[in-house]
């Protein structure tokens, strides 16, 4: 049995509903269409049709249905024909290699960063498609991230704030957190810079996000680079700007740190 023969058979089995019906009706004829070897035909004909139906259901409702649930906004923007084209090309054409469902979701997000003819056509209509796919995949990535202990620390110079270890920050060129069927056209969706911090709440374990400004972005970046106490963070921010009213700037910086603490982005 050649790899190409089996791939084509299982591709059609999952993507064409009539194949499983033909298989149940006349198994010998259905297998002959895909496999040249009589030995292979006989071997496969020994398996009950219910096994092939179970395989088809597992792929259709399990893996591919899971992709739909992880990328609900993306799915809502496409016609069923376009959506099925994506799924067929991605999964059934074996562009995924992972046996774990959540890894398949990451691979689907990476697949949508590609430049195939069909993806180019979609991106011409939805230029934010790649970023939307990345954004929607973050929830699964953060939800299944391994727990990491949080250690509260302090130094002689003051309290050292600790970032939520289950935090991913992104700067997108499109407002992916606002996109929906009613807000999806190129006329409505404006290009810009959008900082999103996506994280897992340590109390509720729900995945949340905030849209931040430049101050939030700078503070998160400083905290991610190395451990700093509050005094060092503020001094670092002051050194990068020409500030007329330093007292006002310090109050605003402290308020931003407190806001991040209240949102559970700073957890220690």
For each residue, the residues with C-beta under 8 A, 3 or more apart:
1: 5 6 35 37 40 43
2: 5 6
3: 6 7
4: 7 8
5: 1 2 8 9 34 35 36 40
6: 1 2 3 9 10
7: 3 4 10 11 93 94
8: 4 5 11 12 34
9: 5 6 12 13 31 34 35
10: 6 7 13 14 55 92
11: 7 8 14 15 88 92 93
12: 8 9 15 16 19 34
13: 9 10 16 19 20 23 52 55 56
14: 10 11 55 56 59 60 64 92
15: 11 12 84 88 92
16: 12 13 19
17: 20 21
18: 21 22
19: 12 13 16 22 23 30
20: 13 17 23 24 49 52 53 56
21: 17 18 24 25
22: 18 19 25 26 29 30
23: 13 19 20 26 27 30 31 49 52
24: 20 21 27 49
25: 21 22 30
26: 22 23 29 30
27: 23 24 30 31 45 49
28: 31 32 41 45
29: 22 26 32 33
30: 19 22 23 25 26 27 33 34
31: 9 23 27 28 34 35 40 41 44 45
32: 28 29 35 41
33: 29 30
34: 5 8 9 12 30 31
35: 1 5 9 31 32 40 41 44
36: 5 40
37: 1 40 41
38: 41 42
39: 42 43
40: 1 5 31 35 36 37 43 44
41: 28 31 32 35 37 38 44 45
42: 38 39 45 46
43: 1 39 40 46
44: 31 35 40 41 47
45: 27 28 31 41 42
46: 42 43
47: 44 51 52
48: 51
49: 20 23 24 27 52 53
50: 53 54
51: 47 48 54 55
52: 13 20 23 47 49 55 56
53: 20 49 50 56 57
54: 50 51 57 58
55: 10 13 14 51 52 58 59
56: 13 14 20 52 53 59 60
57: 53 54 60 61 62
58: 54 55 61 62 63
59: 14 55 56 62 63 64 91 92
60: 14 56 57 64 65
61: 57 58 64 65
62: 57 58 59 65 66 101
63: 58 59 66 67 91 101 104
64: 14 59 60 61 67 68 87 91
65: 60 61 62 68 69
66: 62 63 69 70 101 104 105
67: 63 64 70 71 87 91 104 105 108
68: 64 65 71 72 75 83
69: 65 66 72
70: 66 67 105 108 136 137 139 140
71: 67 68 74 75 105 108 133 136 137
72: 68 69 75 76 136
73: 76 77 132 136 179 180
74: 71 77 78 112 129 132 133 136
75: 68 71 72 78 83
76: 72 73 180 181
77: 73 74 126 179 181 184
78: 74 75 82 83 86 122
79: 82 83
80: 83 84
81: 84 85
82: 78 79 85 86 122
83: 68 75 78 79 80 86 87
84: 15 80 81 87 88
85: 81 82 88 89 118
86: 78 82 83 89 90 112 118
87: 64 67 83 84 90 91 92
88: 11 15 84 85 91 92 93
89: 85 86 92 93 95 116 118
90: 86 87 93 95 96 107 108 111
91: 59 63 64 67 87 88 94 95 96 104 108
92: 10 11 14 15 59 87 88 89
93: 7 11 88 89 90
94: 7 91 97
95: 89 90 91 107 111
96: 90 91 104 107 108 111
97: 94 107
98: 103 104 107
99: 103
100: 103 104
101: 62 63 66 104 105
102: 105 106 140 144
103: 98 99 100 106 107
104: 63 66 67 91 96 98 100 101 107 108
105: 66 67 70 71 101 102 108 109 137 140
106: 102 103 109 110 137 140 141
107: 90 95 96 97 98 103 104 110 111
108: 67 70 71 90 91 96 104 105 111 112 133 137
109: 105 106 112 113 133 134 136 137
110: 106 107 113 114
111: 90 95 96 107 108 114
112: 74 86 108 109 119 129 130 133
113: 109 110 130 133 134
114: 110 111 119
115: 119 120
116: 89 119 120
117: 120 121
118: 85 86 89 121 122
119: 112 114 115 116 122 123 129
120: 115 116 117 123 124
121: 117 118 124 125
122: 78 82 118 119 125 126 129
123: 119 120 126 127 129 130
124: 120 121 127
125: 121 122 186
126: 77 122 123 129 132 184
127: 123 124 174 186 191
128: 131 132 172 173 174 176 179 189
129: 74 112 119 122 123 126 132 133
130: 112 113 123 133 134
131: 128 134 135 172 173 174 176
132: 73 74 126 128 129 135 136 174 176 179
133: 71 74 108 109 112 113 129 130 136 137
134: 109 113 130 131 137 138 170 176
135: 131 132 138 170 172 176 177 196 198
136: 70 71 72 73 74 109 132 133 139
137: 70 71 105 106 108 109 133 134 140 141
138: 134 135 141 142 168 170 198 207
139: 70 136 142 143 198 207
140: 70 102 105 106 137 143 144
141: 106 137 138 144 145 168
142: 138 139 145 166 167 168 198 199 200 207
143: 139 140 200 207
144: 102 140 141
145: 141 142 148 166 200
146:
147:
148: 145 165 166
149:
150: 162 164 165 202 267 268
151: 162 268
152: 162 268
153: 160 162 227 268
154: 158 159 160 229
155: 158 160 229
156:
157: 229 231 232
158: 154 155 229 230 231
159: 154 229 230
160: 153 154 155 227 228 229 230
161: 223 229 230 233 257 260 261 266 268
162: 150 151 152 153 266 267 268
163: 167 220 223 224 265 266 267
164: 150 167 199 200 202 264 265 266 267
165: 148 150 267
166: 142 145 148 199 200 202
167: 142 163 164 197 198 199 200 220 265
168: 138 141 142 197 198 199
169: 195 196 197 198 212 217 220 221 224
170: 134 135 138 195 196 198
171: 193 194 195 196 217
172: 128 131 135 175 176 193 194 196
173: 128 131 191 192 193 194
174: 127 128 131 132 179 189 191 192 194
175: 172 178 179 189 190 192 194
176: 128 131 132 134 135 172 179 194 196
177: 135 194 196 209 211
178: 175 183 189
179: 73 77 128 132 174 175 176 183 184 189
180: 73 76 183 184
181: 76 77 184
182:
183: 178 179 180 188 189
184: 77 126 179 180 181 188 189
185: 188 189
186: 125 127 189
187:
188: 183 184 185
189: 128 174 175 178 179 183 184 185 186
190: 175
191: 127 173 174
192: 173 174 175
193: 171 172 173
194: 171 172 173 174 175 176 177 211
195: 169 170 171 211 212 213 214 216 217
196: 135 169 170 171 172 176 177 209 210 211 212
197: 167 168 169 209 210 212 216 220 265
198: 135 138 139 142 167 168 169 170 207 208 209
199: 142 164 166 167 168 207 208 209 264 265
200: 142 143 145 164 166 167 205 206 207 208
201: 204 205 206 207 208 264
202: 150 164 166 205 264 267
203: 264
204: 201
205: 200 201 202
206: 200 201
207: 138 139 142 143 198 199 200 201
208: 198 199 200 201 263 264
209: 177 196 197 198 199
210: 196 197 216 263 265
211: 177 194 195 196
212: 169 195 196 197 215 216 217 220
213: 195 216 217
214: 195 217 218
215: 212 218 219 237 252 253 256
216: 195 197 210 212 213 219 220 256 260
217: 169 171 195 212 213 214 220 221
218: 214 215 221 222 237 240
219: 215 216 222 223 233 237 253 256 257 260
220: 163 167 169 197 212 216 217 223 224 260 265
221: 169 217 218 224 225
222: 218 219 225 228 233 236 237
223: 161 163 219 220 227 228 233 266
224: 163 169 220 221
225: 221 222
226:
227: 153 160 223
228: 160 222 223 232 233 236
229: 154 155 157 158 159 160 161 232 233
230: 158 159 160 161 233 234 254 257
231: 157 158 234 235
232: 157 228 229 235 236
233: 161 219 222 223 228 229 230 236 237 253 257
234: 230 231 237 238 250 253 254
235: 231 232 238 239
236: 222 228 232 233 239 240
237: 215 218 219 222 233 234 240 241 249 253
238: 234 235 241 243 246 249
239: 235 236
240: 218 236 237
241: 237 238 249
242:
243: 238 246 249
244:
245: 248 249
246: 238 243 249 250
247: 250 251
248: 245 251 252
249: 237 238 241 243 245 246 252 253
250: 234 246 247 253 254
251: 247 248 254 255
252: 215 248 249 255 256
253: 215 219 233 234 237 249 250 256 257
254: 230 234 250 251 257 258
255: 251 252 258 259
256: 215 216 219 252 253 259 260
257: 161 219 230 233 253 254 260 261 266
258: 254 255 261 262
259: 255 256 262 263
260: 161 216 219 220 256 257 263 265 266
261: 161 257 258 264 265 266 267
262: 258 259
263: 208 210 259 260
264: 164 199 201 202 203 208 261 267
265: 163 164 167 197 199 210 220 260 261
266: 161 162 163 164 223 257 260 261
267: 150 162 163 164 165 202 261 264
268: 150 151 152 153 161 162
